[in-house]
Structure formats: C-alpha cells, structure tokens
Amino acid sequence: MAKLTVKDLNVRGKRVFVRVDYNVPMEEKCGQMVITDATRIVETLPTLRLLIEQGGKLILAAHLGRPKGKREPSMSLRPVAAKLADLLGFPVAFVDDCIGQKVEQAVSVMKPGDVLLLENVRFYKEEEANDPVFAEKLARVADVYVNDAFGAAHRAHASTEGVARLVAKRGGQCAAGLLMERELKFLGDELENPARPFVVILGGAKVSDKIQVIDRLLEKADALLIGGAMAYTFRLAEGFTVGKSLVEPDKADIARAALAKAKARNVKFLLPSDDVVATPVKTDKLDKKGKQIVEWQNPRANTGSDCPEDAAGLDIGPATVKAYSEVILKAKTILWNGPMGLFEDKRFAAGTNAIARAVADSTQKQGAKSIIGGGDSVKALNKTGLGDKVTFMSTGGGASLEFLEGKELPGVAALSDK
C-alpha cells in the first residue's frame, strides 16, 4: 500500500521529528572525530530542504555505531551537526541528549525553518529495545513524524517504529522522506513488474544470507548470475571440489533446491566457470575484531570448476566475466546485490569492477534500469567511479535484503497509508 510522503504534508509551524540515517564512517584525526564519507548526510538534504521551505521545525534523530546503551564520545553526532550546517549553509543546533529537559528546552525556542540534531539515540539501551517509555520521551517533541532512514527501517526500534506509533495514536501524520520514498519505489514498485529480460546479480559470502532473496527472485527473474564466496556452496552442491574456499556445507541441499527451482522455471542460473584463487597463510596479526589475519599468497587464475586443494576462490575469472557481461548487456532491468569476490584487495577486484562496468554500460548505452541493493555493491561502484552511471543505489544493506525477501519492514509499516 502506498505510504504518505513529505510531499503530502503541511508542516508550517509544526515540530517535525525526522529519523535520518547519519551512521557515517568516522576516524580520529588530531584528537577529533572526522567524517570520512558524508554520503548519508548528503542523501537527506532534499527531504530537509523541503521541510524547511514548508516552515517546519526540524528535530533530527539518528544513531551512530554500536555504543550498546552507553555514552561513547567517539560515537557522538556533534561532528555531524557541523557537517550538516556546512551542507545546508546555515546553523544547525545540537543538543547532547535525545530526551529530557535539555531537548524540550531547545525545541521550545525553535522557529519555523530551524534545524536541531539530537545526540545518538543508541546512547540509551531502550532505543534498540523499542522501550515504550523511552519512545514516549522521544515523541514529546513531535507533532509530525518523518522517516528518511531506510537503512534502519528493518529494525523495530524506538526512533524507527515506537515514536511513529505514538504520533499516529495522537492523530499526527507519519510520512516517508524523499529518500525513503525512492527506496520503496525502486526496490518495490519497479521490481514488481520489471521490464524484461530481468537479470539479477548476487554475490557476497553466504548462501544463508541470500537464500530467501534467491527463492523470491527466482519467481521473477529471467537470469541469476552468482558470484562471491556463496558460489562455492553451489559448486559443492554440484559435486565440484572447493579447496579452502569459504563454503556452507550444511546449505548444499538449499543450493540444490534453488538450482532445481531455476531449472523448473526456465530461469538461467549461471555459476562461475573459472576463478582467481590464492593460498591462505595464517599470520600472528589480529584484526580490529581480534580475529587472526590471513594473508593470501600466490594469487593465480584457475580455469576449471574444481578448486585446487590448497587454495580458496577469491574472485570470478575472465571467462565468467565475459559470460556474465553478455547477459547483463542484454538486460532491461538489473538488480545487483553483493560483490563478485574479495574486492577490497585489488588482486581480487577485477571481477567485481568488470561487473560494475557492464552494469553501467547496460544502463548508459542500452537504457536498462539498474538497481543496486546497498552495501558492498554500492562501495564497489563508487570505488570504480561509476556510482552516477546507474539508475538507483540503495542506502540500506540489511534493510534492502529484507525488503527484497518480501518481509514487512517495521519502520515502513508504522508510516501512514495514503
């Protein structure tokens, strides 16, 4: 059902509680936390500018990182307020809390068109618990609710679901922001009856993460192209050797069922015919999460479907790139979610980069509609400088996957129907 959007609202003089996704990457420089990529802030500007022009008093709520209910200075949204002020071209007030007297006082002196950013809502553990008392405290400063944080819409948290329910209960309107509206349009409406051929490209590590998406898209797609580590679970299911590749042996039956369904529905289901492999060597180093770092040695092309015993597959090979690109260039609708390999390492990035170029070429030269389902696929496109050559890039990783699976997102369900 179509949801109310900010274009349907009259917010003049009203307090508009806007849930935004300002979970931006930051790093410490000279004792200060500095934003390294402001894309998520930039994406909200059209919604904010529209509400400002309409004379709303904007109270922005967001989370940053995973402070687990504690005040973590490195996860404060204060640097975001400064960046947002730069982008908007006028002051943005900041309050170092998200509930209570300080917030209510700051809101009470706001004028139409003013913008106030609240401190990280996850400094309270009640946020993720969707605690009704905490939601009530947040909602005290809201006449109208707007959600423009699609990336957090799959979570039933206080700021994404609880506040909306309370505002609606009081007779207030709950609407989607312009970014949220676009996400619902492209991931929902546009894929409901896609122009054909409809080609789906799926990558990433695990079949278990994507199996529901695969199952649902097998009912709509003309072709599925599989890459990333998840391809090796399918290879295992087909009886090939996978060496030291990342696989889920317990998901082989699920992979076989998906292959059978594709055959029954006459959907082209392509798996890599060659790959780039390397030998894993354990080191004494630990990563940020305390896990042992593995170094990849002797990267080489592997022309068969069997993986060498001492090696792991880390990228699709040139023959697979050629086969996949031919299918992509004939597509009228493309959905891409997940890289083709360990693209963060440039030795294993060629496959992902080539698929990014094929998707961009199909969009620009053949007029295909290309929808990128968030996460690493967006990173890969931006890395190759092709982000502006596709039709739409989703801002939600987990949210876009759950939406594509057909699940109801709590943050969307809580919005008012048109």
Long-range contacts (C-beta under 8 A, 24 or more apart in sequence): 1-417, 1-418, 2-417, 2-418, 3-175, 3-176, 3-181, 3-184, 3-412, 3-415, 3-416, 3-417, 3-418, 4-173, 4-174, 4-175, 4-176, 4-415, 4-416, 4-417, 4-418, 5-175, 5-176, 5-177, 5-178, 5-180, 5-181, 6-47, 6-50, 6-51, 6-146, 6-175, 6-176, 6-177, 6-178, 6-181, 7-50, 7-178, 8-173, 8-175, 8-418, 9-54, 9-144, 9-146, 9-173, 9-175, 10-54, 11-51, 11-54, 11-55, 11-56, 11-144, 12-54, 12-55, 12-56, 12-112, 13-55, 13-56, 13-57, 13-112, 14-56, 14-57, 14-143, 14-144, 15-56, 15-57, 15-59, 15-107, 15-110, 15-141, 15-142, 15-143, 15-144, 16-51, 16-56, 16-57, 16-58, 16-59, 16-142, 16-143, 16-144, 16-145, 16-146, 17-59, 17-61, 17-138, 17-139, 17-141, 17-142, 17-144, 17-145, 17-146, 17-163, 17-167, 18-47, 18-48, 18-51, 18-58, 18-59, 18-60, 18-61, 18-146, 18-147, 18-148, 18-177, 19-61, 19-62, 19-145, 19-146, 19-147, 19-148, 19-149, 19-152, 19-159, 19-160, 19-163, 19-411, 20-44, 20-60, 20-61, 20-62, 20-148, 20-149, 20-177, 21-62, 21-148, 21-149, 21-150, 21-151, 21-152, 21-395, 22-60, 22-62, 22-63, 22-64, 22-77, 22-80, 23-62, 23-63, 23-64, 23-65, 23-151, 23-152, 24-64, 24-80, 26-64, 26-74, 26-79, 28-74, 32-79, 33-74, 33-76, 33-79, 34-79, 35-79, 35-80, 35-83, 38-83, 38-87, 40-151, 40-395, 41-80, 41-83, 41-84, 41-87, 42-87, 43-179, 43-395, 44-148, 44-177, 44-179, 45-87, 45-88, 46-178, 46-179, 47-146, 47-148, 47-177, 47-178, 47-179, 48-88, 48-115, 49-88, 50-178, 51-146, 52-88, 52-113, 52-115, 55-112, 55-113, 56-112, 56-113, 56-144, 57-107, 57-110, 57-111, 57-112, 57-113, 57-114, 57-116, 58-114, 58-115, 58-116, 59-107, 59-110, 59-116, 59-118, 59-141, 59-142, 60-115, 60-116, 60-117, 60-118, 61-98, 61-118, 61-121, 61-138, 61-159, 61-163, 62-117, 62-118, 62-120, 62-121, 62-149, 63-120, 63-121, 63-122, 63-127, 63-152, 63-159, 64-120, 64-122, 65-120, 65-122, 66-122, 67-120, 67-122, 67-123, 68-122, 68-125, 69-122, 69-123, 69-124, 69-125, 69-126, 69-127, 69-128, 70-123, 71-123, 72-120, 72-123, 75-120, 75-122, 75-123, 76-119, 76-120, 77-117, 77-118, 77-119, 77-120, 78-119, 80-117, 81-117, 84-115, 84-117, 88-115, 90-115, 92-116, 92-117, 93-117, 94-119, 95-119, 98-123, 98-124, 98-138, 99-124, 99-134, 99-137, 99-138, 99-140, 100-137, 103-141, 104-140, 104-141, 107-141, 121-157, 121-158, 121-159, 126-158, 127-157, 127-158, 127-159, 128-155, 128-157, 128-158, 129-158, 130-156, 130-157, 130-158, 130-161, 130-162, 131-158, 131-162, 132-162, 134-158, 134-162, 135-159, 135-162, 135-163, 135-165, 135-166, 136-166, 138-162, 138-163, 139-163, 139-166, 139-167, 142-166, 142-167, 142-172, 143-167, 143-172, 144-172, 144-173, 144-174, 144-175, 145-172, 145-173, 145-174, 145-175, 146-174, 146-175, 146-176, 146-177, 147-174, 147-175, 147-176, 147-177, 147-180, 147-411, 147-412, 147-414, 147-415, 148-176, 148-177, 148-178, 148-179, 148-180, 149-180, 149-411, 150-179, 150-180, 150-183, 150-184, 150-394, 150-395, 150-396, 150-399, 150-400, 150-411, 151-374, 151-395, 151-396, 151-397, 151-398, 151-399, 152-396, 152-399, 152-411, 153-180, 153-396, 153-399, 153-409, 153-410, 153-411, 153-412, 154-396, 154-398, 154-399, 154-402, 154-403, 154-407, 154-409, 154-410, 154-411, 155-410, 155-411, 156-410, 156-411, 160-410, 160-411, 160-414, 161-410, 161-411, 161-413, 161-414, 164-411, 164-414, 164-415, 165-414, 168-414, 168-416, 173-416, 174-414, 174-415, 174-416, 175-415, 175-416, 176-412, 176-415, 179-395, 180-412, 182-392, 183-394, 183-395, 183-396, 183-400, 183-403, 184-412, 186-371, 186-391, 186-392, 186-394, 187-371, 187-373, 187-394, 187-400, 187-403, 187-404, 188-403, 190-333, 190-369, 190-371, 191-220, 191-333, 191-335, 191-371, 191-404, 194-220, 194-332, 194-333, 194-369, 195-332, 195-333, 195-369, 196-222, 196-332, 196-333, 197-222, 197-223, 197-327, 197-330, 197-331, 197-332, 197-333, 198-222, 198-223, 198-331, 198-332, 198-333, 198-334, 198-335, 199-223, 199-224, 199-225, 199-327, 199-328, 199-330, 199-331, 199-333, 199-334, 199-335, 200-224, 200-225, 200-334, 200-335, 200-336, 201-225, 201-227, 201-324, 201-328, 201-334, 201-335, 201-336, 201-337, 201-338, 201-355, 201-359, 202-226, 202-227, 202-228, 202-230, 202-337, 202-338, 203-227, 203-228, 203-230, 203-231, 203-337, 203-338, 203-339, 203-340, 203-341, 203-352, 203-376, 203-377, 204-228, 204-229, 204-230, 204-337, 204-338, 204-339, 204-376, 205-229, 205-230, 205-246, 206-230, 206-233, 206-248, 206-251, 207-233, 207-234, 207-248, 207-251, 207-254, 207-255, 208-248, 208-251, 208-254, 209-401, 210-337, 210-338, 210-401, 211-251, 211-254, 211-258, 212-405, 212-406, 213-337, 213-401, 213-404, 213-405, 214-258, 215-258, 215-261, 216-404, 216-405, 216-406, 217-335, 217-404, 218-258, 218-261, 218-262, 218-265, 218-267, 219-265, 221-267, 221-335, 222-267, 222-268, 223-267, 223-268, 223-269, 223-270, 223-327, 223-331, 224-262, 224-267, 224-268, 224-269, 224-270, 225-270, 225-324, 225-327, 225-328, 226-269, 226-270, 226-271, 226-272, 227-272, 227-316, 227-320, 227-324, 227-338, 227-339, 227-340, 227-341, 227-351, 227-352, 227-355, 228-338, 228-339, 228-340, 228-341, 229-313, 230-338, 231-271, 231-272, 231-313, 231-316, 232-307, 232-313, 234-258, 234-259, 234-271, 235-271, 235-272, 235-305, 235-307, 238-271, 238-305, 240-305, 240-306, 240-307, 241-306, 241-307, 241-309, 242-307, 242-313, 243-277, 243-307, 243-308, 243-309, 243-310, 243-311, 243-312, 243-313, 244-279, 244-280, 244-307, 244-309, 244-310, 244-311, 244-312, 245-307, 245-311, 245-312, 245-313, 246-312, 268-327, 270-323, 270-324, 270-327, 271-305, 272-305, 272-313, 272-316, 272-317, 272-320, 273-305, 273-317, 273-319, 273-320, 273-323, 274-301, 274-302, 274-303, 274-304, 274-305, 274-316, 274-317, 274-318, 274-319, 274-320, 275-301, 275-302, 275-307, 275-313, 275-314, 275-315, 275-316, 275-317, 275-320, 275-341, 276-300, 276-301, 276-302, 276-313, 276-314, 276-315, 276-316, 276-317, 276-341, 276-347, 276-348, 276-350, 276-351, 277-301, 277-302, 277-307, 277-308, 277-311, 277-312, 277-313, 277-314, 278-311, 278-312, 278-314, 278-347, 278-348, 279-310, 279-311, 279-312, 280-311, 280-312, 296-342, 296-345, 296-347, 296-348, 299-347, 299-348, 313-341, 314-341, 314-342, 314-345, 314-347, 314-348, 315-340, 315-341, 315-342, 315-343, 315-348, 315-349, 315-350, 315-351, 315-352, 316-340, 316-341, 316-351, 316-355, 317-351, 320-351, 321-350, 321-351, 321-354, 321-355, 324-355, 324-358, 325-354, 325-355, 325-358, 328-355, 328-358, 328-359, 328-362, 329-358, 329-361, 329-362, 329-366, 330-366, 331-362, 331-366, 331-368, 332-366, 332-367, 332-368, 332-369, 333-368, 333-369, 333-370, 333-371, 334-359, 334-362, 334-363, 334-368, 334-369, 334-370, 334-371, 335-371, 335-373, 335-404, 336-370, 336-371, 336-372, 336-373, 336-377, 337-372, 337-373, 337-374, 337-375, 337-377, 337-400, 337-401, 337-404, 338-373, 338-375, 338-376, 338-377, 339-376, 339-377, 339-380, 343-376, 343-380, 343-383, 349-380, 352-380, 353-380, 353-383, 353-384, 356-380, 356-381, 356-384, 356-386, 357-384, 357-386, 359-386, 359-390, 360-386, 360-389, 360-390, 363-389, 363-390, 363-391, 364-389, 373-400, 373-401, 373-404, 374-399, 374-400, 374-401, 375-400
